[in-house]
Amino acid sequence: MDYAKARINMVEQQVRPWDVLDTRVLDVMETLPRERFMPEPYQALAYADSEIPLGHDENTLPPVVIGRLLQAVSPQPTETVLEIGTGSGYVTACLSHLAAQVDSVERIDELRLAARNRLTDLGIENAQLRTASVTPDWTPPRPRYDAIILTGGMTEYDDFLEPYLTLGGRLFVITGDGPIMEAQLIIRTTEDGCRHEELFETRVKPLVGFEPKPAFEF
């Protein structure tokens, strides 16, 4: 399979038509070998417009969602980013090319180790991976981040990460339940306030601990 051609097709036929026009994001997605972040049985599907199983009941995000989230958060070369949900490590690698430093947290240690090996093989040294279960009382590794990305959803939005944003910092999260969920960008505008922007509709699996609450039955 010609992976280089598949990458170009992914960008030109999937990502760019979904209103991803940031050239830094497009360049990263066109050059980073996404197939090397997929489990071997699925490498040929690395550039398909779909989720790909990673094991442990976890999946990748589709390329179009990744492109939109990277463009929305727009990590800059001097900035530090927190990613919650390392998964395959592909988004981590994209962030590492756009930002100065990436802290990534993964609940499943086997996935973290596999992602770490992939990043090492590609010579990526500015991403630190940790194993942790993220809950509203969890404390991130650093006191402040310029950008925070959640690769899983929240059924009901919890603002526990907002205090860890720098002024002007951006947080990307997908919220809601049912067939349609809403991608949001949350920007810290003051020490005590944030602005919420609705971006696009999609659907992702909720993060563990942020699933729908069971319906009350009499």
N, CA and C of each residue as an Amber inpcrd file, in Angstrom:
protein
   654
   0.8400000  -1.2010000   0.0000000   0.0000000   0.0000000   0.0000000
   0.8720000   1.2460000   0.0000000   0.5000000   2.2500000  -0.7710000
   1.2280000   3.5010000  -0.8280000   0.6930000   4.4210000   0.2720000
   1.3430000   4.3680000   1.4480000   0.8550000   5.1320000   2.5920000
   1.0100000   6.6350000   2.3760000   2.0690000   7.0510000   1.6920000
   2.2670000   8.4820000   1.4480000   1.1100000   9.0430000   0.6270000
   0.6930000   8.3180000  -0.3950000  -0.4470000   8.7610000  -1.2010000
  -1.7280000   8.7340000  -0.3830000  -1.8690000   7.7110000   0.4740000
  -3.0600000   7.6100000   1.3230000  -3.1440000   8.7920000   2.2790000
  -1.9970000   9.2520000   2.7830000  -1.9970000  10.4160000   3.6720000
  -2.4780000  11.6620000   2.9360000  -1.9830000  11.8610000   1.7280000
  -2.4030000  13.0170000   0.9430000  -3.9050000  12.9520000   0.6660000
  -4.3820000  11.7630000   0.3020000  -5.8150000  11.6050000   0.0340000
  -6.6500000  11.8720000   1.2760000  -6.1650000  11.4240000   2.4420000
  -6.8800000  11.6690000   3.6950000  -7.0410000  13.1650000   3.9300000
  -5.9570000  13.8970000   3.7430000  -5.9960000  15.3460000   3.9720000
  -6.8820000  16.0410000   2.9480000  -6.7090000  15.7030000   1.6860000
  -7.3990000  16.4310000   0.6240000  -8.8640000  16.0240000   0.4650000
  -9.1980000  14.7710000   0.7620000 -10.5530000  14.2910000   0.5270000
 -11.4060000  14.2110000   1.7970000 -10.7560000  14.1850000   2.9690000
 -11.5080000  14.0830000   4.2210000 -11.3350000  15.3270000   5.0920000
 -10.0820000  15.6210000   5.4390000  -9.8120000  16.6280000   6.4660000
 -10.0640000  18.0420000   5.9470000  -9.4550000  18.3990000   4.8350000
  -9.6300000  19.7530000   4.3020000 -11.0970000  20.0650000   3.9780000
 -11.8550000  19.1460000   3.3550000 -13.2620000  19.4480000   3.0790000
 -14.1140000  19.6440000   4.3320000 -13.6050000  19.2230000   5.4700000
 -14.3400000  19.4230000   6.7230000 -13.9060000  20.7280000   7.3900000
 -13.5020000  21.6830000   6.5580000 -13.1640000  23.0400000   6.9940000
 -11.9150000  23.1120000   7.8640000 -10.9970000  22.1850000   7.6800000
  -9.6870000  22.2910000   8.3280000  -8.7460000  22.9500000   7.3230000
  -8.4050000  24.2130000   7.5760000  -7.6250000  25.0040000   6.6270000
  -6.3000000  25.4840000   7.2120000  -6.0500000  25.1900000   8.4690000
  -4.7970000  25.5770000   9.1240000  -3.6500000  24.7930000   8.4770000
  -2.7240000  25.4970000   7.8360000  -1.6680000  24.8090000   7.0900000
  -0.7290000  24.0170000   7.9970000  -0.5190000  24.4720000   9.2290000
   0.3390000  23.7160000  10.1510000  -0.2930000  22.3640000  10.4750000
  -1.5980000  22.3610000  10.7080000  -2.3070000  21.1130000  10.9980000
  -2.2990000  20.1960000   9.7880000  -2.5910000  20.7350000   8.6210000
  -2.6200000  19.9240000   7.4030000  -1.2430000  19.3350000   7.1060000
  -0.1950000  20.1280000   7.2980000   1.1630000  19.6290000   7.0370000
   1.5240000  18.4780000   7.9650000   1.1750000  18.5990000   9.2410000
   1.4710000  17.5320000  10.1970000   0.7330000  16.2490000   9.8220000
  -0.5420000  16.3710000   9.4960000  -1.3390000  15.1860000   9.1810000
  -0.9260000  14.5680000   7.8440000  -0.3380000  15.3780000   6.9620000
   0.0970000  14.8710000   5.6660000   1.4520000  14.1810000   5.7430000
   2.2280000  14.4560000   6.7870000   3.5740000  13.8900000   6.8810000
   3.7090000  12.8230000   7.9590000   2.8990000  12.8810000   9.0030000
   3.0430000  11.9240000  10.1020000   2.4860000  10.5560000   9.6940000
   3.2560000   9.4780000   9.8310000   2.8100000   8.1550000   9.3880000
   1.7700000   7.5430000  10.3320000   0.5280000   7.8540000  10.1000000
  -0.5600000   7.3910000  10.9630000  -0.6210000   5.8660000  11.0490000
  -0.2320000   5.1870000   9.9800000  -0.3040000   3.7160000   9.9930000
   0.5680000   3.1140000  11.0880000   1.6210000   3.8030000  11.4770000
   2.5230000   3.2740000  12.5050000   1.9330000   3.3850000  13.9110000
   0.7980000   4.0470000  14.0230000   0.1200000   4.1680000  15.3120000
  -1.0760000   3.2170000  15.4310000  -1.3180000   2.4410000  14.4010000
  -2.4390000   1.5190000  14.4080000  -1.9800000   0.1060000  14.7550000
  -2.8240000  -0.6910000  15.4300000  -2.5090000  -2.1060000  15.6060000
  -2.2900000  -2.7490000  14.2380000  -1.3730000  -3.6940000  14.1600000
  -0.9710000  -4.2550000  12.8690000  -2.1330000  -4.7210000  11.9960000
  -3.1600000  -5.3850000  12.5400000  -4.2460000  -5.8400000  11.6570000
  -5.0210000  -4.6970000  10.9950000  -4.8690000  -3.4750000  11.4980000
  -5.6650000  -2.3560000  10.9990000  -4.8240000  -1.2910000  10.2910000
  -3.5530000  -1.5570000  10.0590000  -2.7050000  -0.5250000   9.4680000
  -3.1900000  -0.0950000   8.0930000  -3.7420000  -1.0230000   7.3240000
  -4.2250000  -0.6810000   5.9840000  -5.4410000   0.2450000   6.0380000
  -6.0800000   0.3400000   7.2160000  -7.2490000   1.2130000   7.3810000
  -6.8920000   2.5320000   8.0660000  -5.6050000   2.7960000   8.2160000
  -5.1630000   3.9580000   8.9890000  -5.7140000   5.2680000   8.4510000
  -5.9740000   5.3400000   7.1490000  -6.3980000   6.6000000   6.5440000
  -7.8660000   6.5990000   6.1460000  -8.6050000   5.6270000   6.6570000
 -10.0460000   5.5860000   6.4230000 -10.7470000   6.5960000   7.3250000
 -11.8950000   7.0640000   6.8740000 -12.6730000   8.0320000   7.6430000
 -13.5360000   7.2980000   8.6610000 -12.8880000   6.7050000   9.6500000
 -13.6050000   5.8860000  10.6280000 -12.7610000   5.7150000  11.8750000
 -13.4000000   5.2210000  12.9350000 -12.6790000   4.8250000  14.1370000
 -11.9980000   3.4830000  13.8960000 -10.8900000   3.2360000  14.5930000
 -10.1560000   1.9780000  14.4670000  -9.9690000   1.3940000  15.8600000
 -10.2800000   0.1030000  16.0510000 -10.1450000  -0.5040000  17.3780000
  -8.6870000  -0.5610000  17.8410000  -8.4950000  -0.2480000  19.1180000
  -7.1710000  -0.3150000  19.7310000  -7.0550000  -1.4420000  20.7480000
  -8.1550000  -2.1470000  20.9920000  -8.1790000  -3.1060000  22.0880000
  -8.6590000  -2.4290000  23.3560000  -8.9840000  -3.2490000  24.3670000
  -9.4680000  -2.7330000  25.6550000 -10.7470000  -1.9190000  25.4880000
 -11.5180000  -2.2000000  24.4320000 -12.7680000  -1.4950000  24.1530000
 -12.5310000  -0.0130000  23.8770000 -11.3870000   0.3190000  23.3170000
 -11.0610000   1.7030000  22.9650000 -10.8570000   1.8080000  21.4610000
 -11.1310000   3.0050000  20.9150000 -10.9940000   3.2610000  19.4890000
 -10.2420000   4.5670000  19.2530000  -9.7120000   4.7090000  18.0250000
  -9.1380000   5.9860000  17.6280000 -10.2440000   6.9800000  17.2900000
  -9.8910000   8.2440000  17.2370000 -10.7780000   9.2410000  16.6700000
 -10.6310000   9.2370000  15.1470000 -11.6940000   9.5260000  14.4030000
 -11.5630000   9.6520000  12.9470000 -10.6540000  10.8300000  12.6000000
  -9.9480000  10.7590000  11.4650000  -9.0370000  11.8500000  11.0830000
  -9.7120000  13.2140000  11.0100000 -10.9680000  13.2790000  10.5590000
 -11.6160000  14.5930000  10.4300000 -11.8060000  15.2470000  11.7960000
 -12.1290000  14.4620000  12.8100000 -12.2920000  15.0200000  14.1590000
 -10.9420000  15.4920000  14.6940000  -9.8950000  14.7180000  14.4240000
  -8.5560000  15.1100000  14.8700000  -8.1510000  16.4300000  14.2260000
  -8.3970000  16.5520000  12.9140000  -8.0580000  17.7930000  12.2330000
  -8.7900000  18.9900000  12.8130000 -10.0750000  18.8210000  13.0870000
 -10.8640000  19.9300000  13.6360000 -10.4120000  20.3020000  15.0410000
 -10.1080000  19.3000000  15.8710000  -9.7020000  19.6250000  17.2430000
  -8.3390000  20.3050000  17.2640000  -7.4140000  19.8450000  16.4070000
  -6.0920000  20.4760000  16.3590000  -6.2070000  21.9220000  15.8820000
  -7.0530000  22.1510000  14.8850000  -7.2390000  23.5060000  14.3830000
  -7.8880000  24.3960000  15.4410000  -8.8630000  23.8700000  16.1630000
  -9.5610000  24.6600000  17.1760000  -8.6260000  25.0730000  18.3120000
  -7.8310000  24.1290000  18.7800000  -6.9460000  24.4030000  19.9170000
  -5.7180000  25.1970000  19.4720000  -5.2620000  24.9570000  18.2340000
  -4.1580000  25.6920000  17.6200000  -2.9330000  25.8100000  18.5270000
  -2.3240000  24.6680000  18.9030000  -1.1360000  24.7350000  19.7600000
   0.0070000  25.4590000  19.0530000   0.6960000  26.3220000  19.7780000
   1.7930000  27.1040000  19.2190000   3.1510000  26.5450000  19.6510000
   4.2220000  26.8630000  18.9060000   5.5350000  26.2460000  19.1550000
   6.1200000  26.5010000  20.5340000   5.6100000  27.4940000  21.2620000
   6.1320000  27.7850000  22.6020000   5.2170000  27.2640000  23.7040000
   4.1410000  26.5700000  23.3600000   3.1070000  26.2430000  24.3440000
   3.2220000  24.8160000  24.8830000   2.5840000  24.6250000  26.0400000
   2.5190000  23.3230000  26.7060000   1.0800000  22.8320000  26.6770000
   0.9130000  21.5550000  26.3210000  -0.4120000  20.9840000  26.0950000
  -0.6060000  19.7650000  26.9890000  -1.8280000  19.6140000  27.4960000
  -2.2360000  18.4170000  28.2290000  -3.2410000  17.6580000  27.3780000
  -2.9800000  16.3730000  27.1660000  -3.9140000  15.4970000  26.4500000
  -4.4340000  14.4460000  27.4080000  -5.7330000  14.2870000  27.4790000
  -6.3370000  13.2580000  28.3200000  -6.9120000  12.1870000  27.4010000
  -6.2990000  11.0190000  27.4420000  -6.6590000   9.9160000  26.5630000
  -5.6290000   9.7410000  25.4640000  -4.4850000   9.1270000  25.7960000
  -3.3890000   8.9570000  24.8290000  -3.8000000   8.0620000  23.6720000
  -4.5020000   6.9730000  23.9820000  -4.9240000   6.0460000  22.9390000
  -3.7570000   5.4900000  22.1600000  -3.7800000   5.6230000  20.8520000
  -2.7090000   5.0850000  20.0010000  -1.4430000   5.9250000  20.0690000
  -1.5650000   7.1780000  20.4980000  -0.4360000   8.0950000  20.4990000
  -0.3750000   8.9840000  19.2700000  -1.3120000   8.8030000  18.3310000
  -1.2670000   9.6000000  17.1040000  -1.5530000  11.0750000  17.3710000
  -2.6000000  11.3720000  18.1350000  -2.8810000  12.7770000  18.4600000
  -1.7240000  13.3580000  19.2640000  -1.1590000  12.5650000  20.1590000
   0.0080000  12.9940000  20.9360000   1.1340000  13.4150000  20.0100000
   1.3860000  12.6020000  18.9800000   2.4530000  12.9090000  18.0230000
   2.1510000  14.1770000  17.2470000   0.8870000  14.3450000  16.8310000
   0.5070000  15.5860000  16.1440000   0.7700000  16.7890000  17.0410000
   0.3500000  16.6960000  18.2890000   0.5480000  17.7920000  19.2290000
   2.0310000  18.0810000  19.4510000   2.8380000  17.0200000  19.4890000
   4.2730000  17.2010000  19.7370000   4.9520000  17.9660000  18.6100000
   4.3870000  17.8890000  17.3990000   4.9390000  18.6370000  16.2760000
   4.4550000  20.0900000  16.2630000   3.3720000  20.3610000  16.9600000
   2.7910000  21.7060000  16.9480000   3.1490000  22.5190000  18.1830000
   3.4120000  21.8560000  19.3080000   3.6490000  22.5290000  20.5890000
   5.0600000  22.2480000  21.0930000   5.4320000  22.9600000  22.1510000
   6.7590000  22.7650000  22.7370000   6.8250000  21.5180000  23.5980000
   5.7620000  21.2510000  24.3670000   5.7480000  20.1280000  25.2970000
   4.3410000  19.5760000  25.4170000   4.2300000  18.2480000  25.4770000
   2.9440000  17.5800000  25.6170000   2.9970000  16.6460000  26.8140000
   2.0520000  16.7840000  27.7250000   1.8090000  15.8070000  28.7770000
   0.5620000  15.0330000  28.3810000   0.6700000  13.7120000  28.2990000
  -0.4750000  12.8980000  27.8830000  -0.7530000  11.8470000  28.9410000
  -2.0330000  11.6610000  29.2350000  -2.4650000  10.7640000  30.3080000
  -3.3440000   9.6750000  29.7100000  -3.0530000   8.4320000  30.0500000
  -3.8120000   7.2840000  29.5520000  -4.1940000   6.3790000  30.7140000
  -5.4370000   5.9600000  30.7310000  -5.9470000   5.1150000  31.8130000
  -5.3990000   3.6870000  31.7450000  -5.1540000   3.1840000  30.5340000
  -4.7570000   1.7880000  30.3340000  -3.2500000   1.7430000  30.0710000
  -2.5040000   1.1250000  30.9780000  -1.0490000   1.1650000  30.8870000
  -0.5300000   0.4790000  29.6270000  -1.1910000  -0.5680000  29.1630000
  -0.7380000  -1.2530000  27.9460000  -0.8020000  -0.3160000  26.7410000
  -1.8450000   0.4960000  26.6610000  -1.9450000   1.4660000  25.5730000
  -0.8770000   2.5390000  25.7060000  -0.6380000   2.9810000  26.9280000
   0.4130000   3.9950000  27.1350000   1.7690000   3.4720000  26.6870000
   2.0920000   2.2370000  27.0570000   3.3930000   1.6750000  26.6920000
   3.5330000   1.5350000  25.1820000   2.4610000   1.0760000  24.5190000
   2.5080000   0.9380000  23.0630000   2.6930000   2.3020000  22.4030000
   1.9670000   3.3160000  22.8990000   2.1100000   4.6670000  22.3520000
   3.5130000   5.2070000  22.5910000   4.0530000   4.9560000  23.7760000
   5.4060000   5.4180000  24.0870000   6.4170000   4.8270000  23.1110000
   6.2850000   3.5390000  22.8100000   7.2060000   2.8950000  21.8740000
   7.0980000   3.5070000  20.4780000   5.8800000   3.8080000  20.0450000
   5.6970000   4.4150000  18.7180000   6.3280000   5.7970000  18.6580000
   6.1400000   6.5900000  19.6910000   6.7300000   7.9270000  19.7180000
   8.2540000   7.8430000  19.7260000   8.7880000   6.9140000  20.5010000
  10.2420000   6.7380000  20.5670000  10.8000000   6.3300000  19.2150000
  10.1140000   5.4140000  18.5380000  10.5680000   4.9540000  17.2200000
  10.6290000   6.0910000  16.2120000   9.7720000   7.0950000  16.3920000
   9.7430000   8.2360000  15.4780000  10.6150000   9.3960000  15.9680000
  11.3290000   9.1830000  17.0640000  12.2380000  10.2030000  17.5690000
  11.5520000  11.3780000  18.2380000  10.3330000  11.1760000  18.7040000
   9.5920000  12.2520000  19.3740000   9.9540000  12.2540000  20.8490000
  10.5350000  13.3650000  21.3140000  11.0780000  13.4240000  22.6710000
  10.3930000  14.4480000  23.5650000   9.4650000  15.2260000  23.0270000
   8.8520000  16.2930000  23.8320000   7.4510000  15.9290000  24.3220000
   7.1810000  14.6190000  24.4310000   5.8970000  14.1520000  24.9670000
   6.1580000  13.2440000  26.1620000   5.5350000  13.5710000  27.2740000
   5.6370000  12.7630000  28.4870000   4.3170000  12.0390000  28.7010000
   4.3640000  10.7100000  28.7830000   3.1560000   9.9050000  28.9390000
   3.0660000   9.3640000  30.3510000   1.8530000   9.4060000  30.9050000
   1.6160000   8.9230000  32.2600000   0.3750000   8.0440000  32.2720000
   0.3400000   7.1040000  33.2090000  -0.8440000   6.2760000  33.4150000
  -1.6130000   6.8180000  34.6100000  -2.8830000   7.1550000  34.3900000
  -3.7230000   7.6670000  35.4730000  -5.1720000   7.6080000  35.0410000
  -6.0520000   7.4840000  36.0140000  -7.4910000   7.5980000  35.7710000
  -7.9010000   9.0120000  36.1230000  -8.4290000   9.7230000  35.1420000
  -8.7790000  11.1320000  35.3330000 -10.1920000  11.2310000  35.9030000
 -10.3050000  11.9040000  37.0190000 -11.5730000  12.1580000  37.6940000
 -11.6060000  13.6470000  38.0680000 -12.7620000  14.1730000  38.4830000
 -12.8070000  15.5970000  38.8420000 -11.8730000  16.0050000  39.9680000
 -11.3890000  15.0620000  40.7810000 -10.4500000  15.4330000  41.8390000
  -8.9950000  15.1140000  41.4660000  -8.7590000  14.7460000  40.2220000
  -7.3990000  14.4660000  39.7330000  -6.6190000  15.7560000  39.5430000
  -5.3130000  15.7060000  39.8270000  -4.4490000  16.8710000  39.6770000
  -3.4890000  16.6600000  38.5140000  -3.4950000  17.5200000  37.4990000
  -2.5670000  17.3850000  36.3700000  -1.1140000  17.5490000  36.8020000
  -0.1830000  17.1200000  35.9450000   1.2470000  17.2100000  36.2960000
   1.7550000  18.6390000  36.4700000   1.1670000  19.6010000  35.7650000
   1.6170000  20.9950000  35.8520000   0.4730000  21.8880000  36.3400000
   0.8180000  23.0380000  36.9110000  -0.2450000  23.9190000  37.4240000
  -1.0560000  24.6040000  36.3380000  -0.4710000  24.8360000  35.1520000
  -1.1790000  25.5260000  34.0740000  -0.7680000  24.9560000  32.7180000
  -1.7240000  24.9950000  31.7790000  -1.4730000  24.5740000  30.3960000
  -2.0520000  25.6050000  29.4380000  -1.3910000  25.7390000  28.2970000
  -1.9020000  26.6270000  27.2530000  -3.0550000  25.9830000  26.5010000
  -3.0930000  24.6590000  26.4750000  -4.1850000  23.9510000  25.8100000
  -4.3940000  22.6060000  26.4990000  -5.6510000  22.2010000  26.5810000
  -6.0290000  20.9000000  27.1410000  -6.9810000  20.2450000  26.1500000
  -6.7220000  18.9810000  25.8380000  -7.5460000  18.2420000  24.8830000
  -8.0330000  16.9620000  25.5330000  -9.3130000  16.7210000  25.4600000
  -9.8970000  15.4490000  25.8980000 -10.2970000  14.6730000  24.6570000
  -9.7190000  13.4920000  24.4700000 -10.0320000  12.6920000  23.2840000
 -11.2500000  11.7970000  23.4910000 -11.7960000  11.7760000  24.6950000
 -13.0690000  11.1240000  24.9810000 -14.0880000  12.1620000  25.3890000
 -15.3370000  11.7480000  25.4730000 -16.3950000  12.7030000  25.7480000
 -16.7610000  12.8070000  27.2190000 -17.5840000  13.8090000  27.5010000
 -18.2310000  13.9690000  28.7980000 -19.7310000  14.0380000  28.5470000
 -20.4920000  13.1760000  29.1730000 -21.9400000  13.2460000  29.0130000
 -22.4580000  14.5780000  29.5400000 -22.0050000  14.9550000  30.7120000
 -22.3060000  16.2740000  31.2780000 -20.9780000  16.9780000  31.5350000
 -20.8580000  18.1950000  31.0350000 -19.5970000  18.9090000  31.1610000
 -19.2680000  19.1990000  32.6170000 -18.0090000  18.9190000  32.9860000
 -17.4880000  19.2310000  34.3130000 -16.3180000  20.1890000  34.1170000
 -16.3360000  21.3150000  34.8210000 -15.3420000  22.3630000  34.5880000
 -14.0680000  22.1980000  35.4080000 -13.7820000  20.9800000  35.9090000
 -12.6690000  20.8030000  36.8440000 -11.3040000  21.1170000  36.2250000
 -11.1950000  21.1130000  34.8970000  -9.9100000  21.3900000  34.2580000
  -9.7070000  22.8770000  33.9460000 -10.7540000  23.6670000  34.0110000
 -10.6320000  25.0840000  33.6560000  -9.5950000  25.8340000  34.4990000
  -9.4710000  25.5650000  35.8120000  -8.4610000  26.2890000  36.5900000
  -7.0260000  26.0140000  36.1440000  -6.8130000  24.9560000  35.3600000
  -5.4620000  24.6140000  34.9140000  -5.1110000  25.2550000  33.5730000
  -5.9980000  26.0730000  33.0280000  -5.7130000  26.8060000  31.8040000
  -5.0020000  28.1170000  32.1160000  -4.0320000  28.4630000  31.2960000
  -3.4500000  29.7960000  31.3660000  -4.4760000  30.8150000  30.8720000
  -4.2520000  32.0830000  31.1130000  -5.0980000  33.1060000  30.5140000
  -4.9630000  33.0120000  28.9920000  -6.0710000  32.8990000  28.3170000
  -6.0480000  32.6630000  26.8790000  -5.9300000  31.2030000  26.5110000
  -5.8260000  30.3360000  27.5140000  -5.7170000  28.8970000  27.2600000
  -7.0140000  28.3290000  26.7050000  -6.8860000  27.2320000  25.9320000
  -8.0280000  26.6230000  25.2470000  -8.2050000  25.1800000  25.6910000
  -9.4550000  24.7980000  25.8990000  -9.8030000  23.4270000  26.2740000
 -10.7900000  22.8810000  25.2470000 -10.4680000  21.7120000  24.6750000
 -11.3520000  21.0560000  23.7080000 -12.0130000  19.8660000  24.3820000
 -13.3460000  19.7840000  24.2710000 -14.0880000  18.6830000  24.8690000
 -15.3380000  18.4270000  24.0410000 -15.7720000  17.1730000  24.0100000
 -17.0070000  16.7890000  23.3230000 -18.0040000  16.3630000  24.3910000
 -19.1750000  16.9910000  24.3920000 -20.1410000  16.7660000  25.4610000
 -21.4760000  16.2910000  24.9060000 -22.2550000  15.6520000  25.8040000
 -23.6010000  15.2440000  25.4450000 -23.7840000  13.7460000  25.4610000
 -24.9820000  13.3140000  25.0540000 -25.3430000  11.9010000  25.0340000
 -26.2650000  11.6830000  23.8410000 -26.4430000  10.4300000  23.4820000
 -27.3160000  10.1380000  22.3530000 -26.5470000  10.1550000  21.0460000
 -27.2560000  10.1650000  19.9400000 -26.5790000  10.0570000  18.6480000
 -25.7610000  11.2850000  18.2750000 -26.0710000  12.4450000  18.8670000
 -25.3550000  13.6730000  18.5310000 -24.7260000  14.2590000  19.7900000
 -23.4280000  14.5780000  19.6920000 -22.7160000  15.2620000  20.7630000
 -22.1090000  16.5410000  20.1900000 -21.7540000  17.4650000  21.0670000
 -21.2820000  18.7790000  20.6450000 -19.8160000  18.9770000  21.0300000
 -18.9740000  19.2530000  20.0240000 -17.5860000  19.6180000  20.2970000
 -17.5540000  21.0810000  20.7170000 -16.8380000  21.3450000  21.7960000
 -16.7750000  22.7050000  22.3310000 -15.3300000  23.1430000  22.5230000
 -15.0970000  24.4290000  22.3630000 -13.8280000  25.0440000  22.7160000
 -14.0880000  26.0120000  23.8520000 -13.3570000  25.8300000  24.9460000
 -13.5290000  26.6560000  26.1350000 -12.2580000  27.4680000  26.3170000
 -12.3930000  28.7910000  26.3280000 -11.2490000  29.6920000  26.3640000
 -11.2630000  30.4650000  27.6840000 -10.1570000  30.4160000  28.3930000
 -10.0820000  31.1420000  29.6590000  -9.8130000  32.6180000  29.3680000
 -10.7490000  33.4600000  29.6930000 -10.6600000  34.8830000  29.3630000
 -10.2060000  35.7380000  30.5410000 -10.4820000  35.2900000  31.7610000
 -10.0440000  35.9830000  32.9750000  -9.6790000  34.9220000  33.9960000
  -9.1470000  35.3650000  35.1270000  -8.8200000  34.4030000  36.1840000
 -10.0650000  33.6860000  36.6970000 -11.2270000  34.3100000  36.5350000
 -12.4510000  33.7320000  37.0840000 -13.4780000  33.3370000  36.0250000
 -13.1250000  33.4560000  34.7570000 -14.1480000  33.1960000  33.7580000
 -13.6230000  32.5980000  32.4730000 -14.5140000  31.8520000  31.7900000
 -14.2040000  31.2310000  30.5130000 -15.3400000  31.4870000  29.5310000
 -14.9880000  31.4770000  28.2540000 -15.9720000  31.5980000  27.1860000
 -16.1090000  30.2570000  26.4760000 -17.3430000  29.8370000  26.2140000
 -17.6100000  28.5590000  25.5560000 -18.0370000  28.7960000  24.1180000
 -17.4260000  28.0710000  23.1890000 -17.7960000  28.1510000  21.7810000
 -18.1920000  26.7620000  21.2830000 -19.3160000  26.6800000  20.5860000
 -19.7220000  25.4280000  19.9750000 -19.0500000  25.3060000  18.6130000
 -18.4860000  24.1240000  18.3280000 -17.6860000  23.9420000  17.1260000
 -18.3810000  23.1050000  16.0570000 -18.7200000  21.8630000  16.4000000
 -19.3380000  20.9670000  15.4190000 -19.9820000  19.7960000  16.1590000
 -20.8010000  19.0600000  15.4400000 -21.4650000  17.8910000  16.0050000
 -20.7180000  16.6200000  15.6100000 -20.6190000  15.6910000  16.5450000
 -19.9680000  14.4180000  16.2890000 -20.4310000  13.4530000  17.3660000
 -19.7730000  12.3340000  17.4820000 -20.0650000  11.3870000  18.5590000
 -18.8010000  10.6190000  18.8880000 -18.4480000  10.5530000  20.1720000
 -17.3030000   9.7810000  20.6370000 -17.7020000   9.0210000  21.8970000
 -16.9050000   8.0460000  22.2300000 -17.1430000   7.2930000  23.4610000
 -16.8080000   8.1820000  24.6650000 -17.6420000   8.1920000  25.7040000
 -17.3170000   9.0090000  26.8740000 -16.1110000   8.4610000  27.6380000
 -15.3920000   9.3580000  28.2660000 -14.3170000   8.9430000  29.1620000
 -14.8930000   8.1190000  30.3120000 -14.1000000   7.1710000  30.7920000
 -14.5260000   6.3810000  31.9480000 -14.7040000   7.3160000  33.1410000
 -15.8570000   7.2300000  33.7750000 -16.1950000   8.1150000  34.8800000
 -17.0550000   9.2860000  34.4690000 -17.2020000   9.4840000  33.1520000
 -18.0180000  10.5930000  32.6470000 -19.1170000  10.0820000  31.7180000
 -19.5240000   8.8200000  31.9240000 -20.5740000   8.2050000  31.1220000
 -21.9440000   8.7150000  31.5590000 -22.9880000   8.3830000  30.7720000
 -24.3470000   8.7480000  31.1930000 -24.6920000   8.1220000  32.5390000
 -25.3840000   8.8800000  33.3700000 -25.8090000   8.3590000  34.6550000
 -27.0100000   7.4350000  34.4460000 -27.0710000   6.3230000  35.1720000
 -28.2050000   5.4210000  34.9970000 -29.5180000   6.1190000  35.3210000
 -30.5240000   5.8270000  34.5100000 -31.8440000   6.4260000  34.7420000
 -32.4350000   5.9260000  36.0540000 -33.0730000   6.8560000  36.7850000
 -33.6760000   6.4770000  38.0630000 -34.9580000   5.7160000  37.7960000
 -35.0940000   4.5900000  38.4730000 -36.3110000   3.7960000  38.3230000
 -36.9940000   3.6450000  39.6790000 -38.3230000   3.7400000  39.6690000
 -39.0860000   3.5320000  40.9080000 -39.1800000   2.0480000  41.2080000
